[in-house]
Amino acid sequence: MEKLAFEDDQGRFVDFIVKAKFKIGYSKYIAILPVEEIQSPTYILKVEMDDNGNEIFVGIDDEELKEVSQAYEQAKNQNIQ
Protein backbone atom coordinates (compact mmCIF):
# COMPACT_ATOMS: atom_id res chain seq x y z
CA MET A 1 0.00 0.00 0.00
CA GLU A 2 1.53 3.28 -1.13
CA LYS A 3 1.47 6.25 1.25
CA LEU A 4 2.18 9.95 0.80
CA ALA A 5 2.67 12.70 3.38
CA PHE A 6 1.41 16.25 2.87
CA GLU A 7 2.08 19.28 5.04
CA ASP A 8 -1.05 21.00 6.38
CA ASP A 9 -1.62 24.70 7.11
CA GLN A 10 -0.14 24.33 10.61
CA GLY A 11 3.10 22.74 9.35
CA ARG A 12 2.18 19.21 10.47
CA PHE A 13 2.58 16.28 8.12
CA VAL A 14 -0.51 14.18 7.40
CA ASP A 15 -0.21 10.68 5.92
CA PHE A 16 -2.48 9.59 3.09
CA ILE A 17 -3.13 6.18 1.53
CA VAL A 18 -3.03 6.13 -2.27
CA LYS A 19 -6.29 4.47 -3.31
CA ALA A 20 -5.77 4.83 -7.07
CA LYS A 21 -3.76 6.46 -9.82
CA PHE A 22 -5.59 6.90 -13.11
CA LYS A 23 -5.69 8.82 -16.38
CA ILE A 24 -8.43 10.62 -18.23
CA GLY A 25 -7.21 11.54 -21.68
CA TYR A 26 -3.73 13.00 -21.25
CA SER A 27 -4.30 14.06 -17.63
CA LYS A 28 -3.17 11.98 -14.64
CA TYR A 29 -4.93 11.94 -11.27
CA ILE A 30 -4.46 10.42 -7.84
CA ALA A 31 -7.15 9.44 -5.32
CA ILE A 32 -6.00 9.60 -1.70
CA LEU A 33 -7.48 9.03 1.74
CA PRO A 34 -6.15 10.30 5.10
CA VAL A 35 -4.71 7.43 7.14
CA GLU A 36 -6.14 8.81 10.39
CA GLU A 37 -9.64 9.46 8.96
CA ILE A 38 -10.63 6.36 7.00
CA GLN A 39 -14.28 7.48 7.01
CA SER A 40 -13.46 10.83 5.37
CA PRO A 41 -14.15 11.53 1.70
CA THR A 42 -11.55 10.56 -0.88
CA TYR A 43 -9.46 13.45 -2.21
CA ILE A 44 -8.66 13.60 -5.92
CA LEU A 45 -5.71 15.65 -7.14
CA LYS A 46 -4.24 16.23 -10.58
CA VAL A 47 -0.69 14.98 -11.15
CA GLU A 48 1.58 17.38 -13.01
CA MET A 49 5.32 17.68 -13.49
CA ASP A 50 7.46 20.52 -12.16
CA ASP A 51 10.40 22.06 -14.03
CA ASN A 52 12.71 19.33 -12.71
CA GLY A 53 10.48 16.46 -13.89
CA ASN A 54 9.15 15.66 -10.40
CA GLU A 55 5.50 14.88 -9.81
CA ILE A 56 3.48 17.58 -8.07
CA PHE A 57 -0.13 17.31 -6.93
CA VAL A 58 -2.52 20.11 -7.82
CA GLY A 59 -6.07 20.83 -6.69
CA ILE A 60 -8.75 20.93 -9.36
CA ASP A 61 -11.80 23.15 -9.82
CA ASP A 62 -15.35 21.98 -9.12
CA GLU A 63 -16.21 21.31 -12.77
CA GLU A 64 -13.14 19.15 -13.38
CA LEU A 65 -13.64 17.44 -10.00
CA LYS A 66 -17.18 16.44 -10.96
CA GLU A 67 -15.99 14.85 -14.22
CA VAL A 68 -12.99 13.14 -12.62
CA SER A 69 -15.04 11.87 -9.66
CA GLN A 70 -17.53 10.23 -12.00
CA ALA A 71 -14.72 8.54 -13.94
CA TYR A 72 -13.09 7.39 -10.70
CA GLU A 73 -16.36 5.92 -9.38
CA GLN A 74 -16.98 4.08 -12.67
CA ALA A 75 -13.44 2.65 -12.65
CA LYS A 76 -13.78 1.65 -8.99
CA ASN A 77 -17.10 -0.11 -9.66
CA GLN A 78 -15.64 -1.98 -12.65
CA ASN A 79 -12.71 -3.21 -10.53
CA ILE A 80 -15.10 -4.51 -7.86
CA GLN A 81 -17.20 -6.55 -10.28
MDTraj code that builds the backbone (N, CA, C; nanometers):
import mdtraj as md
import numpy as np

residues = "MET GLU LYS LEU ALA PHE GLU ASP ASP GLN GLY ARG PHE VAL ASP PHE ILE VAL LYS ALA LYS PHE LYS ILE GLY TYR SER LYS TYR ILE ALA ILE LEU PRO VAL GLU GLU ILE GLN SER PRO THR TYR ILE LEU LYS VAL GLU MET ASP ASP ASN GLY ASN GLU ILE PHE VAL GLY ILE ASP ASP GLU GLU LEU LYS GLU VAL SER GLN ALA TYR GLU GLN ALA LYS ASN GLN ASN ILE GLN".split()
xyz = np.array([
    [0.0850, -0.1170, 0.0000],
    [0.0000, 0.0000, 0.0000],
    [0.0895, 0.1233, 0.0000],
    [0.0729, 0.2063, -0.1004],
    [0.1535, 0.3280, -0.1128],
    [0.0974, 0.4386, -0.0232],
    [0.1869, 0.5135, 0.0401],
    [0.1470, 0.6251, 0.1254],
    [0.2219, 0.7507, 0.0831],
    [0.1578, 0.8645, 0.1040],
    [0.2181, 0.9950, 0.0804],
    [0.1962, 1.0803, 0.2042],
    [0.2839, 1.1764, 0.2270],
    [0.2675, 1.2703, 0.3381],
    [0.2577, 1.4112, 0.2807],
    [0.1596, 1.4866, 0.3278],
    [0.1407, 1.6253, 0.2866],
    [0.1477, 1.7133, 0.4104],
    [0.2012, 1.8326, 0.3931],
    [0.2084, 1.9283, 0.5040],
    [0.0806, 2.0111, 0.5071],
    [0.0180, 2.0216, 0.6257],
    [-0.1051, 2.0995, 0.6383],
    [-0.0732, 2.2458, 0.6681],
    [-0.1772, 2.3261, 0.6882],
    [-0.1616, 2.4701, 0.7114],
    [-0.0844, 2.5028, 0.8388],
    [-0.0834, 2.4117, 0.9345],
    [-0.0137, 2.4331, 1.0612],
    [0.1291, 2.3758, 1.0602],
    [0.1750, 2.3268, 0.9452],
    [0.3101, 2.2739, 0.9347],
    [0.3257, 2.1297, 0.9787],
    [0.2133, 2.0626, 1.0079],
    [0.2181, 1.9211, 1.0469],
    [0.2043, 1.8349, 0.9221],
    [0.2688, 1.7197, 0.9251],
    [0.2576, 1.6277, 0.8125],
    [0.1434, 1.5296, 0.8381],
    [0.0632, 1.5081, 0.7340],
    [-0.0512, 1.4177, 0.7399],
    [-0.0284, 1.3074, 0.6375],
    [-0.0394, 1.1818, 0.6811],
    [-0.0211, 1.0676, 0.5918],
    [-0.1504, 1.0332, 0.5193],
    [-0.1359, 0.9991, 0.3922],
    [-0.2485, 0.9589, 0.3085],
    [-0.2177, 0.8250, 0.2432],
    [-0.3210, 0.7434, 0.2273],
    [-0.3133, 0.6183, 0.1530],
    [-0.3495, 0.6490, 0.0079],
    [-0.2719, 0.5976, -0.0851],
    [-0.3034, 0.6135, -0.2268],
    [-0.4031, 0.5039, -0.2640],
    [-0.5256, 0.5448, -0.2937],
    [-0.6287, 0.4472, -0.3314],
    [-0.6197, 0.4107, -0.4790],
    [-0.5829, 0.5094, -0.5635],
    [-0.5769, 0.4832, -0.7069],
    [-0.4984, 0.5924, -0.7766],
    [-0.4357, 0.5532, -0.8870],
    [-0.3764, 0.6464, -0.9822],
    [-0.4426, 0.6136, -1.1150],
    [-0.4884, 0.7160, -1.1858],
    [-0.5593, 0.6897, -1.3106],
    [-0.5451, 0.8065, -1.4067],
    [-0.5780, 0.7803, -1.5338],
    [-0.5688, 0.8819, -1.6379],
    [-0.7056, 0.9042, -1.7005],
    [-0.7280, 1.0270, -1.7398],
    [-0.8426, 1.0620, -1.8227],
    [-0.7843, 1.1438, -1.9373],
    [-0.7875, 1.0883, -2.0559],
    [-0.7210, 1.1541, -2.1682],
    [-0.5718, 1.1611, -2.1401],
    [-0.5157, 1.2805, -2.1512],
    [-0.3729, 1.2996, -2.1248],
    [-0.3439, 1.3424, -1.9813],
    [-0.4467, 1.3600, -1.9011],
    [-0.4296, 1.4062, -1.7633],
    [-0.4224, 1.2883, -1.6671],
    [-0.3324, 1.3009, -1.5679],
    [-0.3172, 1.1985, -1.4645],
    [-0.3743, 1.2512, -1.3339],
    [-0.4324, 1.1594, -1.2558],
    [-0.4932, 1.1938, -1.1271],
    [-0.4547, 1.0911, -1.0225],
    [-0.4713, 1.1312, -0.8963],
    [-0.4461, 1.0420, -0.7844],
    [-0.5616, 1.0562, -0.6856],
    [-0.6094, 0.9448, -0.6345],
    [-0.7149, 0.9435, -0.5318],
    [-0.6491, 0.9021, -0.4015],
    [-0.6647, 0.9853, -0.2983],
    [-0.5997, 0.9603, -0.1701],
    [-0.6991, 0.9708, -0.0555],
    [-0.6628, 0.9064, 0.0551],
    [-0.7483, 0.9032, 0.1738],
    [-0.6597, 0.9212, 0.2966],
    [-0.6966, 1.0128, 0.3891],
    [-0.6145, 1.0302, 0.5095],
    [-0.6092, 0.9018, 0.5919],
    [-0.4897, 0.8643, 0.6352],
    [-0.4709, 0.7425, 0.7143],
    [-0.5502, 0.7496, 0.8443],
    [-0.5498, 0.8650, 0.9086],
    [-0.6142, 0.8810, 1.0388],
    [-0.7662, 0.8968, 1.0305],
    [-0.8195, 0.9217, 0.9112],
    [-0.9636, 0.9455, 0.8961],
    [-1.0189, 0.8593, 0.7836],
    [-1.0200, 0.7302, 0.8035],
    [-1.0632, 0.6357, 0.7001],
    [-1.2062, 0.6630, 0.6532],
    [-1.2894, 0.7199, 0.7383],
    [-1.4284, 0.7476, 0.7015],
    [-1.4452, 0.8796, 0.6259],
    [-1.3371, 0.9540, 0.6058],
    [-1.3461, 1.0828, 0.5367],
    [-1.3631, 1.0609, 0.3869],
    [-1.4039, 1.1643, 0.3154],
    [-1.4147, 1.1525, 0.1697],
    [-1.2773, 1.1314, 0.1057],
    [-1.2773, 1.0731, -0.0107],
    [-1.1548, 1.0557, -0.0881],
    [-1.1210, 1.1886, -0.1550],
    [-0.9939, 1.2251, -0.1529],
    [-0.9463, 1.3454, -0.2209],
    [-0.8906, 1.3052, -0.3563],
    [-0.9203, 1.3848, -0.4585],
    [-0.8664, 1.3596, -0.5916],
    [-0.7864, 1.4821, -0.6329],
    [-0.6612, 1.4580, -0.6718],
    [-0.5712, 1.5647, -0.7139],
    [-0.5179, 1.5343, -0.8530],
    [-0.4847, 1.6382, -0.9261],
    [-0.4238, 1.6230, -1.0583],
    [-0.2733, 1.6077, -1.0399],
    [-0.2135, 1.5197, -1.1192],
    [-0.0694, 1.4976, -1.1147],
    [-0.0068, 1.5733, -1.2313],
    [0.0851, 1.6633, -1.1996],
    [0.1579, 1.7382, -1.3014],
    [0.3064, 1.7233, -1.2749],
    [0.3877, 1.7744, -1.3646],
    [0.5324, 1.7679, -1.3492],
    [0.5865, 1.9093, -1.3286],
    [0.6823, 1.9215, -1.2357],
    [0.7456, 2.0517, -1.2164],
    [0.8598, 2.0674, -1.3171],
    [0.9324, 2.1772, -1.3079],
    [1.0399, 2.2061, -1.4029],
    [1.1544, 2.1049, -1.3970],
    [1.1653, 2.0323, -1.2868],
    [1.2712, 1.9328, -1.2715],
    [1.2254, 1.7915, -1.3056],
    [1.0998, 1.7772, -1.3527],
    [1.0476, 1.6457, -1.3885],
    [0.9922, 1.5668, -1.2723],
    [0.9729, 1.6322, -1.1570],
    [0.9151, 1.5662, -1.0401],
    [0.7636, 1.5819, -1.0400],
    [0.6951, 1.4796, -0.9914],
    [0.5497, 1.4878, -0.9808],
    [0.5102, 1.5881, -0.8727],
    [0.4100, 1.6697, -0.9055],
    [0.3477, 1.7577, -0.8067],
    [0.1975, 1.7336, -0.8134],
    [0.1305, 1.7568, -0.7024],
    [-0.0127, 1.7308, -0.6934],
    [-0.0846, 1.8642, -0.6822],
    [-0.1847, 1.8834, -0.7696],
    [-0.2519, 2.0115, -0.7824],
    [-0.4018, 1.9927, -0.7595],
    [-0.4617, 2.0844, -0.6864],
    [-0.6066, 2.0829, -0.6691],
    [-0.6753, 2.1136, -0.8011],
    [-0.7991, 2.0704, -0.8129],
    [-0.8752, 2.0932, -0.9361],
    [-1.0039, 2.1676, -0.9036],
    [-1.0580, 2.2375, -1.0049],
    [-1.1799, 2.3147, -0.9820],
    [-1.3015, 2.2222, -0.9759],
    [-1.4139, 2.2777, -0.9342],
    [-1.5353, 2.1977, -0.9124],
    [-1.5831, 2.1263, -1.0375],
    [-1.5743, 2.1924, -1.1523],
    [-1.6212, 2.1311, -1.2765],
    [-1.5353, 2.0104, -1.3145],
    [-1.4037, 2.0261, -1.3071],
    [-1.3143, 1.9149, -1.3376],
    [-1.3297, 1.8039, -1.2336],
    [-1.3471, 1.8421, -1.1067],
    [-1.3643, 1.7438, -1.0002],
    [-1.4879, 1.6574, -1.0246],
    [-1.5953, 1.7194, -1.0691],
    [-1.7182, 1.6435, -1.0963],
    [-1.6933, 1.5379, -1.2042],
    [-1.6282, 1.5774, -1.3123],
    [-1.5992, 1.4853, -1.4224],
    [-1.5041, 1.3736, -1.3777],
    [-1.3990, 1.4113, -1.3067],
    [-1.2990, 1.3144, -1.2623],
    [-1.3578, 1.2198, -1.1581],
    [-1.4404, 1.2711, -1.0682],
    [-1.5038, 1.1870, -0.9660],
    [-1.5926, 1.0803, -1.0289],
    [-1.6677, 1.1191, -1.1307],
    [-1.7534, 1.0228, -1.1996],
    [-1.6695, 0.9131, -1.2654],
    [-1.5601, 0.9521, -1.3300],
    [-1.4724, 0.8538, -1.3942],
    [-1.4089, 0.7615, -1.2903],
    [-1.3689, 0.8189, -1.1768],
    [-1.3094, 0.7386, -1.0696],
    [-1.4103, 0.6381, -1.0145],
    [-1.5324, 0.6818, -0.9892],
    [-1.6365, 0.5916, -0.9376],
    [-1.6665, 0.4794, -1.0362],
    [-1.6729, 0.5108, -1.1654],
    [-1.6977, 0.4083, -1.2666],
    [-1.5836, 0.3062, -1.2686],
    [-1.4596, 0.3548, -1.2644],
    [-1.3438, 0.2649, -1.2652],
    [-1.3423, 0.1786, -1.1395],
    [-1.3755, 0.2389, -1.0257],
    [-1.3778, 0.1652, -0.8992],
    [-1.4843, 0.0552, -0.9042],
    [-1.6020, 0.0873, -0.9562],
    [-1.7101, -0.0113, -0.9657],
    [-1.6740, -0.1245, -1.0616],
    [-1.6036, -0.0945, -1.1702],
    [-1.5636, -0.1983, -1.2646],
    [-1.4607, -0.2919, -1.2018],
    [-1.3722, -0.2373, -1.1185],
    [-1.2708, -0.3209, -1.0525],
    [-1.3329, -0.4117, -0.9473],
    [-1.4440, -0.3704, -0.8880],
    [-1.5098, -0.4507, -0.7863],
    [-1.5823, -0.5696, -0.8483],
    [-1.6404, -0.5498, -0.9638],
    [-1.7201, -0.6546, -1.0282],
    [-1.6374, -0.7616, -1.0892],
])
top = md.Topology()
chain = top.add_chain()
for i, resn in enumerate(residues, 1):
    res = top.add_residue(resn, chain, resSeq=i)
    for name in ("N", "CA", "C"):
        top.add_atom(name, md.element.get_by_symbol(name[0]), res)
traj = md.Trajectory(xyz[None], top)
